[in-house]
């Protein structure tokens, strides 16, 4: 039974594996895995605004209580807030119930260890084995069951933590900012943080109803953000996703800066101040070659990992980097946080903007992107990447492109999709190569 993908467990709500039964067993298995000593064990559970969170949350809670863990419920909160609260509360485990940028009908379970980092593949495999064997040795006796309670000041703790990462000599006074919270987990905390730092705020996506998370809003659909920034003559626009671990920013003209551009901005400023560690930036195979060439021009490297922010974090920790992220908008600044945090990353961008003065459009594009094309092809059954005809088409395309670009093809870790990425100097050639590979997969 394969449960864990690139970012925890994810699927359609109330269908395997996102059922109450599996959630109960995840609580039992993860709780058993993190029982360590005779102290009262504690797990922090947060969620985003999906309707199915009302089903998954109590099932997880019951599972943890059954192995003797106390449960601290914090309600709708960003994923990075869970990572922060696990450490702040000296908890043994943290759980975020969210499918991130996916539609409302999906949900997911992300697990964080006591150090605030996402669990390794090995630990996830151990938990998965416990669930598949349906063998839980650590069930508590009746007098050792855990308890559940709500933490009323969770939002306030995270708000103060996020604000503490913004330079104390700066404010956002006089700035007009549009913030799109995707009707998701940050719908309360994100506007509050920006207001308390002095900005005038125009909000989008702060009326969640259980169904509208990421629905034509947020970092995956920033059109409304861009239009609102231009219409309201705002200085900048910030769009988060459903669990606020990624962001997209637009300038005053409504032009988007993606995760690659944001990493370039932060890397440039950290490098200038001597605060960039590791000799460069960690990103995934999806990041644009233009970013790599830009960093190389400053004498810096771009280290690439498998797709998934936790692989970026693992490489950062292992090799001493303090900046990494994904083109999609996950930005990891491990001087401040242990996982992607859209709000904290936005605050660092805003701080650089305030220091530099002028308009954000003058600072938001620091390198020229190489033509890049992304295409998703849905499939059923066995992965088409195992087909010899598909393999031959990919091999020929790679040879044809040579050192003038690159092709990266992978299976999605959360959906039955083949993700094709091709980039190079010639956009027409890239389009043709991508089309050929997609046709082979469809065939």
C-alpha positions as CSV (number, residue, x, y, z in Angstrom):
1,X,0.0,0.0,0.0
2,X,1.6,3.3,-1.2
3,X,0.3,6.2,0.8
4,X,3.0,8.9,0.9
5,X,3.8,11.0,-2.2
6,X,6.2,13.9,-2.7
7,X,4.4,16.0,0.0
8,X,2.7,13.7,2.5
9,X,-0.5,11.8,1.7
10,X,-2.9,13.4,-0.8
11,X,-6.0,12.4,-2.7
12,X,-9.7,13.0,-3.3
13,X,-11.6,13.5,0.0
14,X,-13.5,10.5,1.3
15,X,-11.9,8.2,-1.2
16,X,-8.8,6.1,-0.6
17,X,-6.4,7.2,0.8
18,X,-8.1,10.3,2.1
19,X,-10.7,8.5,4.3
20,X,-11.5,8.8,8.0
21,X,-10.3,5.2,8.4
22,X,-6.8,6.0,6.9
23,X,-6.6,9.2,8.9
24,X,-7.3,7.3,12.1
25,X,-4.6,4.8,11.3
26,X,-2.1,7.6,10.4
27,X,-2.7,9.1,13.8
28,X,-2.1,5.7,15.5
29,X,1.0,4.8,13.4
30,X,2.6,8.3,13.5
31,X,1.8,8.5,17.2
32,X,3.4,5.2,17.9
33,X,6.5,6.1,15.8
34,X,7.0,9.3,17.9
35,X,6.5,8.0,21.4
36,X,9.8,8.6,23.0
37,X,10.1,8.5,26.7
38,X,7.8,8.8,29.7
39,X,6.7,12.5,29.3
40,X,3.2,13.5,28.2
41,X,3.4,13.4,24.4
42,X,1.9,16.1,22.3
43,X,0.9,16.6,18.6
44,X,-0.2,19.9,17.0
45,X,-2.9,19.6,14.3
46,X,-3.8,22.4,11.9
47,X,-5.9,22.5,8.8
48,X,-6.9,24.7,5.9
49,X,-10.5,25.6,5.0
50,X,-11.7,22.6,3.0
51,X,-15.0,21.0,4.1
52,X,-13.3,17.6,4.4
53,X,-11.1,19.0,7.1
54,X,-14.0,18.5,9.5
55,X,-13.8,14.7,8.7
56,X,-10.0,14.3,8.7
57,X,-9.3,16.3,11.9
58,X,-11.3,14.3,14.4
59,X,-10.2,11.0,12.8
60,X,-6.5,12.0,13.2
61,X,-7.3,13.2,16.8
62,X,-8.8,9.9,17.8
63,X,-5.8,8.0,16.4
64,X,-3.3,10.1,18.4
65,X,-5.3,10.0,21.6
66,X,-5.6,6.2,21.3
67,X,-1.8,5.8,21.6
68,X,-1.6,8.3,24.5
69,X,-0.8,11.5,22.7
70,X,-2.3,14.8,23.8
71,X,-3.6,16.8,20.8
72,X,-3.4,20.5,20.4
73,X,-5.9,21.8,17.8
74,X,-5.2,25.2,16.2
75,X,-7.8,25.3,13.4
76,X,-7.1,27.0,10.1
77,X,-3.4,28.0,10.0
78,X,-0.7,28.0,7.4
79,X,1.5,24.9,7.0
80,X,4.6,26.8,8.2
81,X,2.8,27.8,11.3
82,X,2.6,24.1,12.2
83,X,6.3,23.8,11.8
84,X,6.9,26.8,14.0
85,X,4.4,25.7,16.7
86,X,5.8,22.2,16.9
87,X,9.1,23.7,18.1
88,X,7.5,26.5,20.1
89,X,5.3,24.1,22.1
90,X,8.1,21.4,22.3
91,X,5.6,19.0,20.7
92,X,6.6,15.5,19.4
93,X,4.8,15.8,16.1
94,X,2.9,18.3,13.9
95,X,0.2,17.6,11.3
96,X,-1.2,19.8,8.6
97,X,-4.4,18.8,6.9
98,X,-4.3,20.3,3.5
99,X,-3.9,19.6,-0.2
100,X,-2.1,22.9,-0.7
101,X,-2.9,24.4,-4.1
102,X,-5.4,21.6,-5.1
103,X,-9.2,22.2,-5.4
104,X,-11.5,21.7,-2.4
105,X,-12.4,18.2,-3.3
106,X,-8.8,17.0,-2.6
107,X,-7.2,16.9,0.9
108,X,-3.9,15.7,2.3
109,X,-1.9,15.0,5.5
110,X,1.6,16.5,6.0
111,X,3.6,15.4,9.0
112,X,6.4,17.4,10.8
113,X,8.9,16.0,13.3
114,X,9.8,17.6,16.6
115,X,12.5,19.6,14.9
116,X,9.9,21.3,12.7
117,X,11.0,19.6,9.5
118,X,8.9,17.3,7.3
119,X,9.5,13.6,7.8
120,X,12.1,11.8,5.8
121,X,11.3,9.1,3.3
122,X,12.5,6.4,5.7
123,X,10.2,7.6,8.6
124,X,7.2,7.8,6.2
125,X,7.9,4.3,5.0
126,X,7.9,3.0,8.6
127,X,4.6,4.7,9.3
128,X,3.2,3.3,6.0
129,X,4.3,-0.2,7.0
130,X,2.6,0.1,10.4
131,X,-0.6,1.1,8.6
132,X,-0.5,-1.7,6.0
133,X,0.2,-4.3,8.7
134,X,-2.6,-2.8,10.8
135,X,-0.3,-3.6,13.8
136,X,-0.3,-1.0,16.5
137,X,1.6,-2.1,19.6
138,X,1.4,1.2,21.4
139,X,-2.3,1.5,22.1
140,X,-2.7,3.1,25.5
141,X,-4.6,1.6,28.4
142,X,-7.7,3.4,29.5
143,X,-6.0,5.5,32.1
144,X,-3.2,6.6,29.7
145,X,-5.3,7.9,26.8
146,X,-4.5,11.4,25.5
147,X,-6.6,14.5,25.7
148,X,-7.5,17.1,23.1
149,X,-7.7,20.9,23.6
150,X,-7.7,24.0,21.4
151,X,-4.9,26.6,21.5
152,X,-6.6,29.9,21.4
153,X,-3.5,32.1,20.8
154,X,-2.0,30.0,18.0
155,X,-2.6,32.7,15.4
156,X,-1.1,35.4,17.6
157,X,2.1,33.2,18.1
158,X,2.5,32.8,14.4
159,X,1.8,36.5,13.6
160,X,4.5,37.6,16.1
161,X,7.0,35.0,14.7
162,X,6.4,36.2,11.1
163,X,6.7,39.9,12.0
164,X,10.0,39.2,13.9
165,X,11.6,38.3,10.5
166,X,11.0,41.8,9.1
167,X,13.8,44.2,9.8
168,X,13.0,46.3,12.9
169,X,14.2,49.6,11.4
170,X,11.6,49.2,8.5
171,X,7.9,49.5,8.3
172,X,5.3,49.2,5.5
173,X,3.9,52.6,6.2
174,X,2.6,54.3,3.0
175,X,2.5,51.1,1.0
176,X,-0.6,49.8,-0.7
177,X,-0.6,46.0,-1.0
178,X,-3.1,43.6,-2.5
179,X,-3.0,40.3,-0.8
180,X,-4.8,37.2,-2.1
181,X,-5.2,34.5,0.6
182,X,-6.8,31.9,-1.8
183,X,-9.8,31.5,0.6
184,X,-7.3,29.3,2.5
185,X,-5.4,28.8,5.7
186,X,-3.9,32.3,5.9
187,X,-7.1,34.2,5.3
188,X,-6.9,35.7,8.8
189,X,-3.2,35.9,9.6
190,X,-1.8,37.3,6.4
191,X,-3.8,40.5,6.2
192,X,-3.2,41.0,10.0
193,X,0.6,40.7,9.6
194,X,0.8,43.2,6.8
195,X,-1.6,45.7,8.5
196,X,0.4,45.5,11.8
197,X,3.6,46.4,9.9
198,X,1.8,49.5,8.6
199,X,0.6,48.7,5.1
200,X,-2.7,49.7,3.6
201,X,-4.3,46.3,2.6
202,X,-6.7,45.3,-0.1
203,X,-7.8,41.7,0.4
204,X,-8.9,38.9,-2.0
205,X,-9.8,35.4,-1.0
206,X,-10.6,35.9,2.7
207,X,-14.2,34.4,2.7
208,X,-13.7,30.6,2.8
209,X,-16.9,28.5,2.6
210,X,-15.4,25.0,2.5
211,X,-15.6,24.9,-1.3
212,X,-13.8,28.0,-2.7
213,X,-10.2,27.3,-1.7
214,X,-7.9,28.0,-4.6
215,X,-11.0,28.6,-6.8
216,X,-9.9,31.2,-9.4
217,X,-7.7,32.9,-6.7
218,X,-4.4,32.4,-5.0
219,X,-0.9,31.7,-6.4
220,X,-2.2,29.3,-9.0
221,X,-4.7,31.7,-10.4
222,X,-3.2,35.2,-10.0
223,X,-5.3,37.0,-12.7
224,X,-7.6,38.7,-10.2
225,X,-4.6,39.8,-8.1
226,X,-3.0,41.4,-11.1
227,X,-6.2,43.2,-12.2
228,X,-6.8,44.5,-8.7
229,X,-3.3,45.8,-8.3
230,X,-3.5,47.8,-11.5
231,X,-7.1,49.0,-10.8
232,X,-6.3,50.1,-7.2
233,X,-2.9,51.6,-8.2
234,X,-1.3,49.4,-5.5
235,X,2.5,49.1,-5.1
236,X,2.6,45.3,-5.2
237,X,0.4,42.2,-5.1
238,X,1.0,39.0,-3.1
239,X,-0.8,35.7,-3.8
240,X,-0.6,32.7,-1.4
241,X,-1.8,29.2,-2.0
242,X,-4.3,27.2,0.1
243,X,-1.9,26.4,2.9
244,X,0.3,29.5,2.5
245,X,3.6,27.7,2.0
246,X,4.1,29.3,-1.5
247,X,3.6,32.7,-3.0
248,X,3.6,34.6,-6.3
249,X,4.1,38.3,-6.4
250,X,3.1,40.9,-9.1
251,X,4.5,44.4,-9.6
252,X,2.4,47.6,-9.9
253,X,1.8,46.9,-13.6
254,X,0.4,43.4,-12.8
255,X,3.4,41.6,-14.1
256,X,4.1,38.3,-12.3
257,X,7.4,37.3,-10.6
258,X,7.5,33.6,-10.0
259,X,9.5,31.6,-7.5
260,X,12.7,31.7,-9.7
261,X,12.7,35.5,-9.9
262,X,11.9,35.8,-6.2
263,X,14.8,33.5,-5.3
264,X,17.1,35.5,-7.6
265,X,16.0,38.8,-5.8
266,X,16.6,37.3,-2.3
267,X,19.9,35.6,-3.4
268,X,21.2,38.9,-4.8
269,X,20.5,40.8,-1.6
270,X,21.8,38.1,0.7
271,X,25.0,37.8,-1.4
272,X,25.6,41.5,-1.4
273,X,25.3,41.6,2.4
274,X,27.5,38.5,2.8
275,X,24.6,36.5,4.4
276,X,24.2,33.9,1.7
277,X,25.4,30.6,2.8
278,X,26.3,27.5,0.8
279,X,27.7,29.4,-2.2
280,X,24.4,29.6,-4.0
281,X,20.8,28.5,-4.1
282,X,19.0,25.1,-4.0
283,X,16.2,24.6,-6.4
284,X,14.5,21.7,-8.2
285,X,14.8,20.3,-11.8
286,X,11.9,22.6,-12.8
287,X,13.7,25.9,-12.2
288,X,14.6,27.9,-15.3
289,X,18.1,27.7,-16.8
290,X,18.1,31.5,-16.8
291,X,18.2,31.5,-13.0
292,X,21.2,29.1,-13.1
293,X,23.1,31.3,-15.7
294,X,22.3,34.4,-13.6
295,X,23.7,32.9,-10.4
296,X,26.7,31.6,-12.2
297,X,27.4,35.1,-13.4
298,X,27.7,36.2,-9.7
299,X,30.0,33.2,-9.0
300,X,27.2,31.3,-7.3
301,X,25.8,27.8,-8.0
302,X,22.3,26.4,-8.5
303,X,22.1,23.0,-6.9
304,X,19.1,21.0,-8.3
305,X,17.1,18.3,-6.4
306,X,14.1,16.2,-7.1
307,X,10.8,18.0,-7.3
308,X,9.3,18.6,-3.8
309,X,10.2,21.3,-1.3
310,X,11.3,18.7,1.3
311,X,14.0,17.5,-1.0
312,X,15.2,21.1,-1.4
313,X,15.2,21.4,2.4
314,X,17.1,18.2,2.9
315,X,19.8,19.3,0.5
316,X,20.0,22.7,2.2
317,X,20.5,21.1,5.6
318,X,23.0,18.6,4.3
319,X,25.2,21.2,2.5
320,X,24.8,24.3,4.5
321,X,22.6,26.5,2.2
322,X,20.2,29.0,3.7
323,X,18.1,29.8,0.6
324,X,16.2,27.4,-1.6
325,X,12.9,26.9,-3.3
326,X,10.8,26.0,-6.3
327,X,9.6,27.8,-9.4
328,X,6.0,27.4,-8.1
329,X,6.7,29.8,-5.3
330,X,7.9,27.6,-2.4
331,X,10.7,29.8,-0.9
332,X,12.7,28.3,2.0
333,X,14.7,30.7,4.2
334,X,16.1,28.5,6.9
335,X,17.4,31.4,8.9
336,X,13.8,32.0,9.7
337,X,11.8,28.8,9.1
338,X,12.1,25.0,8.5
339,X,9.8,24.8,5.5
340,X,8.3,26.9,2.7
341,X,6.6,30.0,4.1
342,X,4.8,32.3,1.6
343,X,4.2,35.1,4.2
344,X,7.8,35.2,5.5
345,X,9.2,35.0,2.0
346,X,6.9,37.9,1.0
347,X,8.1,39.9,4.0
348,X,11.8,39.5,2.9
349,X,10.9,40.7,-0.6
350,X,9.0,43.7,0.8
351,X,12.0,44.5,3.0
352,X,14.3,44.6,0.0
353,X,11.8,46.7,-1.9
354,X,11.6,49.2,1.0
355,X,15.4,49.4,1.2
356,X,15.9,49.9,-2.5
357,X,13.1,52.5,-3.0
358,X,11.5,53.1,-6.4
359,X,8.9,50.8,-8.0
360,X,8.8,47.1,-7.7
361,X,8.8,46.7,-11.5
362,X,12.4,48.1,-11.5
363,X,13.5,45.2,-9.2
364,X,11.3,42.3,-10.0
365,X,13.0,40.9,-13.1
366,X,16.6,40.3,-12.4
367,X,17.3,37.7,-15.1
368,X,16.0,36.8,-18.5
369,X,14.1,33.5,-18.6
370,X,15.1,30.9,-21.2
371,X,12.0,29.7,-23.1
372,X,10.4,26.9,-21.1
373,X,7.3,24.9,-21.7
374,X,5.4,22.8,-19.2
375,X,2.7,20.2,-20.2
376,X,0.8,17.7,-18.1
377,X,-0.6,14.5,-19.7
378,X,-3.1,12.5,-17.7
379,X,-3.0,8.7,-17.9
380,X,-4.6,5.6,-16.3
381,X,-3.1,2.3,-15.4
382,X,0.7,1.6,-15.7
383,X,2.9,4.7,-16.2
384,X,3.5,5.4,-19.9
385,X,7.1,6.2,-19.0
386,X,7.8,2.4,-18.9
387,X,6.7,2.1,-22.5
388,X,9.7,1.5,-24.9
389,X,8.2,3.7,-27.7
390,X,7.8,6.6,-25.2
391,X,11.3,6.1,-24.0
392,X,12.6,6.1,-27.6
393,X,10.8,9.4,-28.4
394,X,12.2,11.0,-25.2
395,X,15.8,9.8,-26.0
396,X,15.6,11.2,-29.6
397,X,14.3,14.5,-28.3
398,X,17.1,14.7,-25.7
399,X,19.7,14.0,-28.4
400,X,18.2,16.5,-30.8
401,X,18.3,19.3,-28.1
402,X,21.8,18.5,-27.0
403,X,23.5,21.1,-24.8
404,X,21.2,23.9,-26.1
405,X,18.6,23.1,-23.4
406,X,17.2,20.3,-21.4
407,X,14.2,18.0,-21.0
408,X,12.8,16.8,-17.6
409,X,9.9,14.4,-17.4
410,X,8.4,12.9,-14.3
411,X,5.3,11.3,-12.8
412,X,3.3,13.6,-10.5
413,X,3.6,12.6,-6.9
414,X,0.0,13.6,-6.2
415,X,-2.0,12.9,-9.4
416,X,-2.0,10.4,-12.3
417,X,-0.1,12.8,-14.5
418,X,3.1,12.8,-16.5
419,X,4.7,16.2,-16.2
420,X,6.8,17.3,-19.2
421,X,9.2,20.2,-19.0
422,X,11.4,21.3,-21.9
423,X,13.5,24.4,-22.2
424,X,16.1,25.8,-24.6
425,X,17.2,28.7,-26.8
426,X,14.6,28.2,-29.5
427,X,10.9,28.3,-28.3
428,X,9.6,26.8,-31.6
429,X,11.9,23.8,-31.1
430,X,10.8,23.4,-27.5
431,X,7.2,23.5,-28.5
432,X,7.7,20.8,-31.1
433,X,9.7,18.5,-28.8
434,X,7.0,18.8,-26.0
435,X,4.3,18.0,-28.5
436,X,6.1,14.9,-29.8
437,X,6.6,13.6,-26.3
438,X,3.0,14.3,-25.3
439,X,1.7,12.5,-28.4
440,X,3.8,9.5,-27.6
441,X,2.5,9.3,-24.0
442,X,-1.1,9.7,-25.2
443,X,-0.6,6.9,-27.8
